[in-house]
């Protein structure tokens, strides 16, 4: 028997008790009615499925004899239940678990309480004392005040362990959550990163955090303050990525890519960490590899992007692109977000081109590598008035490279680039809608060979795979495109001259780009 201490049950019997008295059936019996679904969306709730909760609980390292556990945004308690089950079946000498849970949804508190009583019974069966406190309050509001010293006579609690599936919802600049977080030095635009930022401040040195969150914090300008804060206080030990975007929360139709991470409170990042991946299907095999930390967060990257190679092709893409050291600025090129926000200029939009208007380009105009304009059968307008009001939102007519800012889950590439050339209307200006990024030379069009070379490069599989290392969502920010390394101008122009047709098959684009990247080495 693994252990038999003073009447405590053997591990084998403990396992059978845990399975027989599983808390998960109670947790998962919540009926998802329309009102419940609406409430979940309002709160940003996504309940953790049993296989995911169990996997998260298994990622913790060695545990102290007495564990102070934090479960912020506890929901029905599935994460704490999974952690308890792990403690009852592992060989750790855990004798006391003090669980502190925060949940502000009144409709689920009875279920959460019942789950905790089940945990209490399971722990008692193996000689572990289980104590719990449920706070039916807003975690961000209360903990921001306690960390900021605004609650008289109270000090922030400290924890050895935190397990988290924080709510996911954007928070506006003037919202109460944003003000509360800012009061303790946290600057972020989403609830989930706000939760993680507060949780990490409550851990003792060496305290462990396992969390499941969207992957979106790994890149993009909005999450840069959070990345700096997180990497400055937490040591990453493992990152797990799901190959399917819907794998972790398939019942909630979540399209965000999610990751699970294990990190320790501390300031010294490890030399290496584990990157693992799986399809997300229950019982699926998990692939693991050990990576140097400097390949995950590059030392000289001011953006602190977190690169996660979840496939062999990602690593090969990085190897091929490692030799590139040209940035857009040295090419004399800039990338910007399309200026025309259509709902603000709705009165100036026109379905068809007419006298006094100029072309207005949307993502729907992309067609086989070029802009198909006008698209009269589509729902979007094709033109915008050219006058003193609209002129600041237009750009001079010329050759531009466009990319979609948002791609659908059905598209095979995350990066989708398209060439815009002046249309037959002969106008001097053009409008690019806000869902596009456009490459330009100081506000004007590009040399065509350079633009076509950039088109080939950005549409190649190797660049798409490299981009996916740090981008886990369908949004492509202009900042992401600026931080990419590019071939030098001579190489790009050579690609552009060689590419006689933009409507090449993917394999032909890949051969062209790979040939020129190898030739420049």
LUMLUMGU-225404 format. One record per residue (C-alpha): residue number from 0; residue in one letter; chain; x, y, z. Coordinates in steps of 0.25 Angstrom, whole numbers, always signed. Each point is the difference from the previous one (the first is absolute). Layout:
N
GULUM numar guti kolvex    px    py    pz
GULUM   NUM    A      A     X     Y     Z
...
This chain:
521
GULUM numar guti kolvex    px    py    pz
GULUM     0    X      A    +0    +0    +0
GULUM     1    X      A    +5   +14    -3
GULUM     2    X      A    -3    +5   +14
GULUM     3    X      A    -8    -4   +12
GULUM     4    X      A    +2   +11   +11
GULUM     5    X      A    -8    -2   +13
GULUM     6    X      A   -13    -6    -6
GULUM     7    X      A    +1    +8   -13
GULUM     8    X      A    -6    -7   -12
GULUM     9    X      A   +10    -6   -10
GULUM    10    X      A    +1    +7   -13
GULUM    11    X      A    -7   -11    -8
GULUM    12    X      A   -12    +1    +9
GULUM    13    X      A    +1   +15    +0
GULUM    14    X      A    -1    +0   -15
GULUM    15    X      A   -13    -9    +0
GULUM    16    X      A    -6   +10   +10
GULUM    17    X      A    +4   +12    -9
GULUM    18    X      A    -7    -7   -12
GULUM    19    X      A   -12    -5    +7
GULUM    20    X      A    -3   +14    +7
GULUM    21    X      A    +5    +8   -12
GULUM    22    X      A    -5   +15    +1
GULUM    23    X      A    +0    +1   -15
GULUM    24    X      A   -14    -5    -2
GULUM    25    X      A    -5   +11    +9
GULUM    26    X      A    +8   +10    -6
GULUM    27    X      A    -4    -3   -15
GULUM    28    X      A   -15    -1    +3
GULUM    29    X      A    -3   +14    -2
GULUM    30    X      A   -10    +2   -10
GULUM    31    X      A    +4   +10   -11
GULUM    32    X      A   -13    +7    -2
GULUM    33    X      A    -1   +13    -8
GULUM    34    X      A    +1    +9   +13
GULUM    35    X      A   +12    -8    +4
GULUM    36    X      A    +7    +2   -13
GULUM    37    X      A    -3   +15    +0
GULUM    38    X      A    +5    +1   +15
GULUM    39    X      A   +13    -8    -4
GULUM    40    X      A    +3   +10   -12
GULUM    41    X      A    -3   +12   +10
GULUM    42    X      A   +10    -6   +10
GULUM    43    X      A   +10    -5   -11
GULUM    44    X      A    -2   -14    +6
GULUM    45    X      A    +5   -13    -6
GULUM    46    X      A    -1   -12    +9
GULUM    47    X      A   +12   -10    +0
GULUM    48    X      A    -3   -13    -6
GULUM    49    X      A    +4   -12    +9
GULUM    50    X      A   +12    -5    -9
GULUM    51    X      A    +6   +14    -1
GULUM    52    X      A    -2    +2   +15
GULUM    53    X      A    +7   -13    +3
GULUM    54    X      A   +11    +3    -9
GULUM    55    X      A    +3   +13    +6
GULUM    56    X      A    +0    -5   +14
GULUM    57    X      A   +10   -11    -4
GULUM    58    X      A   +10   +11    -5
GULUM    59    X      A    +4    +5   +14
GULUM    60    X      A   +14    -3    +6
GULUM    61    X      A    +3    -4   +14
GULUM    62    X      A   -10    +5   +10
GULUM    63    X      A    +2    +4   +15
GULUM    64    X      A    -6    -8   +11
GULUM    65    X      A   -11   +12    +3
GULUM    66    X      A    -5    +6   -13
GULUM    67    X      A    -7   +13    -1
GULUM    68    X      A    -7    -1   -13
GULUM    69    X      A    -7   +12    -8
GULUM    70    X      A   -11    -2   -10
GULUM    71    X      A    -4   +13    -5
GULUM    72    X      A   -12    +0    -9
GULUM    73    X      A    -3   -14    +5
GULUM    74    X      A   -13    -3    -7
GULUM    75    X      A    -6   -13    +4
GULUM    76    X      A   +14    -4    +6
GULUM    77    X      A    +5   -10   -10
GULUM    78    X      A   +14    +5    +1
GULUM    79    X      A    +1    -1   +15
GULUM    80    X      A    -7   -14    -1
GULUM    81    X      A   +11    -4   -10
GULUM    82    X      A   +11    +5    +9
GULUM    83    X      A    -6    -7   +12
GULUM    84    X      A    -1   -13    -8
GULUM    85    X      A   +15    +1    -4
GULUM    86    X      A    +4    +2   +14
GULUM    87    X      A    -8   -12    +5
GULUM    88    X      A    +7    -9   -10
GULUM    89    X      A   +14    +5    -1
GULUM    90    X      A   +11    -4    +9
GULUM    91    X      A    +2   +15    +6
GULUM    92    X      A    -1    +1   +15
GULUM    93    X      A   -11   +10    -1
GULUM    94    X      A    -8    +0   +13
GULUM    95    X      A    -7   +13    +0
GULUM    96    X      A    -7    +8   -12
GULUM    97    X      A    -6   +14    +3
GULUM    98    X      A    -8    +4   -12
GULUM    99    X      A    -4   +14    -3
GULUM   100    X      A   -10    +2   -11
GULUM   101    X      A    -5   +12    -6
GULUM   102    X      A   -13    +0    -8
GULUM   103    X      A   -10   +11    -2
GULUM   104    X      A   -11    -7    -8
GULUM   105    X      A   -11    -2   +10
GULUM   106    X      A    -6   -11    -8
GULUM   107    X      A   +11   -10    +1
GULUM   108    X      A    +4    +2   +15
GULUM   109    X      A    -9   -11    +5
GULUM   110    X      A    +7   -10   -10
GULUM   111    X      A   +14    +5    +3
GULUM   112    X      A    -3    -2   +15
GULUM   113    X      A    -5   -14    -2
GULUM   114    X      A   +13    -3    -8
GULUM   115    X      A    +8    +5   +11
GULUM   116    X      A    -7    -9   +10
GULUM   117    X      A    +3   -12   -10
GULUM   118    X      A   +15    +4    +1
GULUM   119    X      A    -1    +0   +15
GULUM   120    X      A    -5   -14    +0
GULUM   121    X      A   +10    -5   -10
GULUM   122    X      A   +11    +6    +8
GULUM   123    X      A    -5    -5   +13
GULUM   124    X      A    +1   -14    -6
GULUM   125    X      A   +15    +0    -2
GULUM   126    X      A    +3    +8   +12
GULUM   127    X      A    +1   +14    -6
GULUM   128    X      A    -6   +12    +7
GULUM   129    X      A    -8    +9   -10
GULUM   130    X      A    -4   +14    +4
GULUM   131    X      A    -7    +9    -9
GULUM   132    X      A    -5   +14    -1
GULUM   133    X      A    -9    +5   -11
GULUM   134    X      A    +0   +15    -3
GULUM   135    X      A   -12    +4    -8
GULUM   136    X      A    +6   +13    -4
GULUM   137    X      A    +7    +6   -12
GULUM   138    X      A   +15    -5    +0
GULUM   139    X      A    +5   +12    -7
GULUM   140    X      A    -6   +11    +8
GULUM   141    X      A    +3    -6   +14
GULUM   142    X      A   +14    -5    -3
GULUM   143    X      A    +4   +14    -7
GULUM   144    X      A    -5    +7   +13
GULUM   145    X      A    +7   -10    +9
GULUM   146    X      A   +13    +1    -8
GULUM   147    X      A    -1   +15    -1
GULUM   148    X      A    -2    +1   +15
GULUM   149    X      A   -14    +6    -2
GULUM   150    X      A    -7   -10   +10
GULUM   151    X      A    +3    +5   +14
GULUM   152    X      A    +7   -10    +9
GULUM   153    X      A    +1   -11   -11
GULUM   154    X      A   +12    -6    -7
GULUM   155    X      A    +0    -8   -12
GULUM   156    X      A    -1   -15    +2
GULUM   157    X      A   +12    -8    -5
GULUM   158    X      A    -1   -14    -7
GULUM   159    X      A    +9   -11    -4
GULUM   160    X      A    -8    -5   -12
GULUM   161    X      A   -10    +6    -9
GULUM   162    X      A    -8    -7   -11
GULUM   163    X      A    -7    +9   -10
GULUM   164    X      A   -10    +1   -11
GULUM   165    X      A    -3   +15    +0
GULUM   166    X      A   -11    +7    -6
GULUM   167    X      A    +2    +4   -14
GULUM   168    X      A    -6   +14    -4
GULUM   169    X      A    +5   +13    -5
GULUM   170    X      A    +0   +12   +10
GULUM   171    X      A    -1   +14    -4
GULUM   172    X      A    +9   +11    +3
GULUM   173    X      A   -10    +7   +10
GULUM   174    X      A    -5   -13    +6
GULUM   175    X      A    +0    -3   +15
GULUM   176    X      A    +9   -12    -3
GULUM   177    X      A   +10    +8    -8
GULUM   178    X      A    +0   +11   +11
GULUM   179    X      A    +2   -10   +11
GULUM   180    X      A   +11    -7    -7
GULUM   181    X      A    +7   +13    -3
GULUM   182    X      A    +0    +3   +14
GULUM   183    X      A   +10   -11    +3
GULUM   184    X      A    +9    +2   -12
GULUM   185    X      A    -7   -10   -10
GULUM   186    X      A    -3    +5   -14
GULUM   187    X      A    -8    -9    -8
GULUM   188    X      A   -12    -1    -9
GULUM   189    X      A    -6   -13    +3
GULUM   190    X      A    -6    -7   +13
GULUM   191    X      A    +9   -12    -2
GULUM   192    X      A   +13    +7    +1
GULUM   193    X      A    -5    +8   +11
GULUM   194    X      A    -3   -12    +8
GULUM   195    X      A   +14    -6    -3
GULUM   196    X      A    +7   +13    +4
GULUM   197    X      A    -7    +0   +13
GULUM   198    X      A    +2   -15    +3
GULUM   199    X      A   +15    +1    -2
GULUM   200    X      A    +1   +11   +10
GULUM   201    X      A    -6    -9   +11
GULUM   202    X      A    +9   -11    -2
GULUM   203    X      A   +12    -3   +10
GULUM   204    X      A   +14    -1    -6
GULUM   205    X      A    +0   -13    -7
GULUM   206    X      A   -15    -1    +0
GULUM   207    X      A    -6    -7   -12
GULUM   208    X      A   -11    +4   -10
GULUM   209    X      A    -6    -8   -11
GULUM   210    X      A   -10    +7    -8
GULUM   211    X      A    -8    -2   -13
GULUM   212    X      A    -2   +13    -8
GULUM   213    X      A    -1    +5   -15
GULUM   214    X      A   +13    +0    -7
GULUM   215    X      A    -2   +14    -4
GULUM   216    X      A    +9    +6   +11
GULUM   217    X      A   +12    -6    -7
GULUM   218    X      A    +1   +12   -10
GULUM   219    X      A    -6   +13    -4
GULUM   220    X      A    +1   +14    +5
GULUM   221    X      A   -11    +0   +10
GULUM   222    X      A    +6   -12    +8
GULUM   223    X      A   +14    +6    +0
GULUM   224    X      A    -1    +6   +15
GULUM   225    X      A    -6   -14    +5
GULUM   226    X      A   +11    -8    -7
GULUM   227    X      A   +11    +9    +6
GULUM   228    X      A    -7    -1   +14
GULUM   229    X      A    -2   -15    -1
GULUM   230    X      A   +14    -3    -5
GULUM   231    X      A    +6    +9   +10
GULUM   232    X      A    -6    -7   +12
GULUM   233    X      A    -3   -15    -5
GULUM   234    X      A    +9   -11    -5
GULUM   235    X      A    -6    -8   -11
GULUM   236    X      A    +2   -15    +2
GULUM   237    X      A   -10    -6   -10
GULUM   238    X      A    -9    +5   -11
GULUM   239    X      A   -11   -10    -6
GULUM   240    X      A    -7    +4   -13
GULUM   241    X      A   -12    -7    -6
GULUM   242    X      A    +1    -3   -15
GULUM   243    X      A   -15    +3    -2
GULUM   244    X      A    -6   +14    +3
GULUM   245    X      A   -12    -6    +6
GULUM   246    X      A    +6   -11    +7
GULUM   247    X      A    +0    +5   +15
GULUM   248    X      A   -14    +6    +0
GULUM   249    X      A    -7    -7   -12
GULUM   250    X      A   -14    +1    +8
GULUM   251    X      A    +1   +15    +0
GULUM   252    X      A    +4    +2   -15
GULUM   253    X      A   +12    +7    +4
GULUM   254    X      A    +9    +4   -12
GULUM   255    X      A   +12    +6    +8
GULUM   256    X      A   +12    -9    +0
GULUM   257    X      A    +3    -3   +15
GULUM   258    X      A   +12    -4    +7
GULUM   259    X      A    +3    -6   +14
GULUM   260    X      A   +13    +5    +7
GULUM   261    X      A    +7    -4   +13
GULUM   262    X      A    +8   +11    +6
GULUM   263    X      A    +7    +3   +13
GULUM   264    X      A    +1   +13    +8
GULUM   265    X      A   +14    +5    -3
GULUM   266    X      A    +9    +9    -8
GULUM   267    X      A   +10   -10    -7
GULUM   268    X      A    -5    -6   -12
GULUM   269    X      A    +5   -15    -2
GULUM   270    X      A   +10    -3   -11
GULUM   271    X      A   -11   -10    -6
GULUM   272    X      A   -14    -3    +1
GULUM   273    X      A   -10   -10    -5
GULUM   274    X      A    -9    +2   -12
GULUM   275    X      A   -11   -10    -1
GULUM   276    X      A   -12    -2    -9
GULUM   277    X      A   -12    -8    -3
GULUM   278    X      A   -12    -1    -8
GULUM   279    X      A    -9    +3   +12
GULUM   280    X      A    -8   -13    -2
GULUM   281    X      A    -2    -8   +13
GULUM   282    X      A   +11   -10    +2
GULUM   283    X      A    +8    +5   -12
GULUM   284    X      A   +15    -1    +0
GULUM   285    X      A    +8   +12    +5
GULUM   286    X      A   +13    +3    -8
GULUM   287    X      A   +11    +7    +9
GULUM   288    X      A   +13    +7    -4
GULUM   289    X      A   +10    +8    +8
GULUM   290    X      A    +3   +14    -5
GULUM   291    X      A   +11   +10    +3
GULUM   292    X      A    -8   +12    +7
GULUM   293    X      A    +7   +10    -9
GULUM   294    X      A    -7    -6   -12
GULUM   295    X      A   -13    +2    +7
GULUM   296    X      A    +2   +14    +4
GULUM   297    X      A   +12    +6    -8
GULUM   298    X      A    +9    +8    +9
GULUM   299    X      A    +1   +13    -9
GULUM   300    X      A   -15    +0    -3
GULUM   301    X      A    -6   +13    +6
GULUM   302    X      A   -14    -5    -2
GULUM   303    X      A    +3   -13    +8
GULUM   304    X      A    -8    -8   -10
GULUM   305    X      A    -2   -15    +5
GULUM   306    X      A    +3    -9   -11
GULUM   307    X      A    -6   -14    +1
GULUM   308    X      A    +4   -10   -10
GULUM   309    X      A   -11   -10    +0
GULUM   310    X      A    +4    -8   -12
GULUM   311    X      A   +13    -5    -7
GULUM   312    X      A    -3   +10   -11
GULUM   313    X      A    +0   +12    +9
GULUM   314    X      A   +14    -4    +5
GULUM   315    X      A    +5    -2   -15
GULUM   316    X      A    -6   +13    -3
GULUM   317    X      A    +8    +7   +11
GULUM   318    X      A   +12    -6    -5
GULUM   319    X      A    -2    +4   -14
GULUM   320    X      A    -3   +15    +4
GULUM   321    X      A   +10    +1   +10
GULUM   322    X      A   +10    +6    -9
GULUM   323    X      A    -9   +12    -4
GULUM   324    X      A    +4   +13    +7
GULUM   325    X      A    -7   +10    -9
GULUM   326    X      A   -12    +8    +6
GULUM   327    X      A   -10    +8    -7
GULUM   328    X      A    +6   +14    +3
GULUM   329    X      A   +13    -4    -7
GULUM   330    X      A    -8    -4   -12
GULUM   331    X      A    -6   +14    +0
GULUM   332    X      A   -14    -7    +3
GULUM   333    X      A   -10    +3   +10
GULUM   334    X      A   -13    -8    +4
GULUM   335    X      A   -12    +6    +5
GULUM   336    X      A   -15    -3    +3
GULUM   337    X      A   -10    +4   -10
GULUM   338    X      A    -5   +14    +3
GULUM   339    X      A   -15    -1    -4
GULUM   340    X      A    -9    -4   +11
GULUM   341    X      A   -13    -2    -7
GULUM   342    X      A   -10    +2   +10
GULUM   343    X      A    +6   +14    +3
GULUM   344    X      A    -1    +4   -14
GULUM   345    X      A   -12    -7    -4
GULUM   346    X      A    -7   +12    -6
GULUM   347    X      A   +12    +1   -10
GULUM   348    X      A    +0   -15    -5
GULUM   349    X      A    -6    -4   -13
GULUM   350    X      A    -4   -14    -6
GULUM   351    X      A    +5    +4   -13
GULUM   352    X      A   +11    +9    -6
GULUM   353    X      A    -5   +13    -5
GULUM   354    X      A    +5   +14    -2
GULUM   355    X      A    +7    +6   +12
GULUM   356    X      A    +3   -14    +6
GULUM   357    X      A   +13    -8    +1
GULUM   358    X      A    +2   -15    +2
GULUM   359    X      A    -3    -6   +14
GULUM   360    X      A    +7   -13    +2
GULUM   361    X      A    -5   -11   +10
GULUM   362    X      A    +5   -14    +3
GULUM   363    X      A   -11    -5    -8
GULUM   364    X      A    +7    +6   -13
GULUM   365    X      A   +11   -10    +2
GULUM   366    X      A    +0   -10   -12
GULUM   367    X      A   +12    -9    -4
GULUM   368    X      A   +11    +9    +5
GULUM   369    X      A    -6   +13    -6
GULUM   370    X      A   -11   +10    +3
GULUM   371    X      A   -13    -3    -7
GULUM   372    X      A    -7   +14    -1
GULUM   373    X      A   -11    +3    -1
GULUM   374    X      A    -7   -12    +6
GULUM   375    X      A   -14    +4    -3
GULUM   376    X      A    -7   -13    +4
GULUM   377    X      A    +6    +2   +15
GULUM   378    X      A    -6    +6   +12
GULUM   379    X      A   +11   +10    +2
GULUM   380    X      A    +1   +14    -6
GULUM   381    X      A   +10    +2   -11
GULUM   382    X      A    +2   +15    +0
GULUM   383    X      A    +2   +11    +9
GULUM   384    X      A    -2   +15    -2
GULUM   385    X      A   +13    +8    -3
GULUM   386    X      A    -2   +14    +8
GULUM   387    X      A    +6    +8   +11
GULUM   388    X      A    -6    -9   +10
GULUM   389    X      A    +4   -13    -5
GULUM   390    X      A   +14    +4    -6
GULUM   391    X      A    +8    -2   +13
GULUM   392    X      A    -5   -15    +0
GULUM   393    X      A    +5    -3   -14
GULUM   394    X      A   +13    -3    -6
GULUM   395    X      A    +6    +4   -14
GULUM   396    X      A    -2   -10   -11
GULUM   397    X      A   +11   -10    -2
GULUM   398    X      A    +5   -14    +2
GULUM   399    X      A    -2    -5   +14
GULUM   400    X      A    +1   -13    +7
GULUM   401    X      A   -12    -3    +8
GULUM   402    X      A    -2   -11   +11
GULUM   403    X      A   -13    -4    +8
GULUM   404    X      A    +0    +4   +14
GULUM   405    X      A   -10   -11    +3
GULUM   406    X      A    +0   -14    -6
GULUM   407    X      A   -11   -10    +1
GULUM   408    X      A    +3   -14    +6
GULUM   409    X      A    -3    -6   -13
GULUM   410    X      A   +12    +7    -7
GULUM   411    X      A   +12    -9    -1
GULUM   412    X      A   +10   +12    +2
GULUM   413    X      A    +0   +10   +12
GULUM   414    X      A    +7   +10    -9
GULUM   415    X      A    -8    +4   -12
GULUM   416    X      A    +7   +10    -9
GULUM   417    X      A    -6    +6   -13
GULUM   418    X      A    +5   +10   -10
GULUM   419    X      A    -7   +13    -3
GULUM   420    X      A    +3    +7   -13
GULUM   421    X      A    -7   +13    -5
GULUM   422    X      A   -14    -3    -6
GULUM   423    X      A    -5    +4   -13
GULUM   424    X      A    -8   +11    +6
GULUM   425    X      A   +12    +9    -1
GULUM   426    X      A    -2    +7   +14
GULUM   427    X      A   +11    +6    +8
GULUM   428    X      A    -4    -6   +13
GULUM   429    X      A    -4   -13    +6
GULUM   430    X      A    -6    -4   +13
GULUM   431    X      A    +4   -12    +8
GULUM   432    X      A   -10    -5   +10
GULUM   433    X      A    +4    -2   +15
GULUM   434    X      A    +0   -15    -1
GULUM   435    X      A   +12    +0    -9
GULUM   436    X      A   +15    +3    +2
GULUM   437    X      A    +7    +7   -11
GULUM   438    X      A   +15    +1    -3
GULUM   439    X      A    +5   +13    -6
GULUM   440    X      A   +12    +9    -2
GULUM   441    X      A    -2   +13    +9
GULUM   442    X      A   -15    +0    -3
GULUM   443    X      A    +1    -3   -15
GULUM   444    X      A    +0   -12    -9
GULUM   445    X      A   +12   -10    -1
GULUM   446    X      A    +9    -4   -11
GULUM   447    X      A    -7   -11    -7
GULUM   448    X      A   +11   -11    +0
GULUM   449    X      A    +2    +3   +15
GULUM   450    X      A   -15    -1    +3
GULUM   451    X      A    -1   -13    -8
GULUM   452    X      A   +12    -6    +7
GULUM   453    X      A    -6    +4   +14
GULUM   454    X      A   -13    -7    -5
GULUM   455    X      A    +8   -13    -3
GULUM   456    X      A    +7    +0   +13
GULUM   457    X      A   -12    +3    +9
GULUM   458    X      A    -9   -10    -8
GULUM   459    X      A   +11   -11    +2
GULUM   460    X      A    -3   -12    +9
GULUM   461    X      A   +13    +2    +7
GULUM   462    X      A    -3   +14    +5
GULUM   463    X      A   -14    -4    +4
GULUM   464    X      A    +6   -11    +8
GULUM   465    X      A   +10    +9    +6
GULUM   466    X      A   -12   +10    +3
GULUM   467    X      A    -8   -11    +7
GULUM   468    X      A   +12    -1   +10
GULUM   469    X      A    -4   +12    +8
GULUM   470    X      A   -14    +3    -6
GULUM   471    X      A   -11    -8    +6
GULUM   472    X      A   -13    +7    -5
GULUM   473    X      A    -5    +4   -13
GULUM   474    X      A    +3   +15    +1
GULUM   475    X      A   +13    +5    -8
GULUM   476    X      A    +4   +13    +6
GULUM   477    X      A    +9   +10    -7
GULUM   478    X      A    +9    -1   +12
GULUM   479    X      A    +2   -15    -3
GULUM   480    X      A    +3    +3   -14
GULUM   481    X      A   +11   +11    +4
GULUM   482    X      A    +7   -10    +9
GULUM   483    X      A    +2   -11   -11
GULUM   484    X      A   +14    -1    -6
GULUM   485    X      A    +0    +2   -15
GULUM   486    X      A    +9    -4   -11
GULUM   487    X      A    +8   +12    -5
GULUM   488    X      A    -5    +9   -11
GULUM   489    X      A    +8    -7   -11
GULUM   490    X      A    -5   -13    +3
GULUM   491    X      A   -15    +5    +1
GULUM   492    X      A    +1    +7   -13
GULUM   493    X      A    +7   -13    -7
GULUM   494    X      A   -12    -8    +5
GULUM   495    X      A   -10   +11    -5
GULUM   496    X      A    +7    +0   -14
GULUM   497    X      A    -1   -16    -1
GULUM   498    X      A   -14    -1    +4
GULUM   499    X      A    -7    +3   -13
GULUM   500    X      A   -14    -4    +5
GULUM   501    X      A    -6    +3   +14
GULUM   502    X      A   -10   -12    -1
GULUM   503    X      A   +11   -10    +2
GULUM   504    X      A    -3   -13    +8
GULUM   505    X      A    +5    -1   +14
GULUM   506    X      A   +11   -10    -3
GULUM   507    X      A    +5   +10   -11
GULUM   508    X      A    +1   +12    +9
GULUM   509    X      A    +7    -9   +11
GULUM   510    X      A   +10    -5   -10
GULUM   511    X      A    +3   +14    -5
GULUM   512    X      A    +2    +6   +14
GULUM   513    X      A    +8   -12    +5
GULUM   514    X      A    +9    +1   -12
GULUM   515    X      A    +3   +15    +2
GULUM   516    X      A    +2    -2   +16
GULUM   517    X      A   +10   -11    -2
GULUM   518    X      A    +7    +8   -11
GULUM   519    X      A    +3   +12    +9
GULUM   520    X      A    +6    -8   +11
